[in-house]
Amino acid sequence: MRASYGRQRTRQSLLERPLRRAARLHPRQRPCTASHAEVSGVCTHPEGRGRGYAALLSRRVAGAILAAGRCPLLHSYADNETALKIYRRLGFVERVRVRFTLYGPQG
C-alpha cells in the first residue's frame, strides 16, 4: 500500500525501516477477480521471524484490498503452520483445499 501524502508517507517510512532486513518490503495485492484480490509477496527472513512483521505486512495489504472494495484472499501450503497461525489470527478462515500439480521439464 503506497501512501501519497507527506505525513502518511513519513509514518510509513519510519515503520518500515526496522523491516528492511527482516521482511519483504513490497507485499502486494494481485487481482484475481473483479471482487477478490490475493495478498501476495509477504515473507520474513528467518532472523526476523517471531516479531510480527509478516502479520503487520499481511494486515496492511489486506486493509488496502478491503479499502478498494474487494475481498482479500491468500493461499498457503497445508503444512505451513506458521503462516496458517498468522492468517487465522488475522481473521482468515480456510475456504477450500486445492490439489496443486507442478509440471517441469523432464530430467
Summary of the structure (lengths in Angstrom):
residues: 107
radius of gyration: 15.5
end to end distance: 41.5
largest distance: 54.5
contacts: 223
relative contact order: 0.14
helix: 38%
strand: 13%
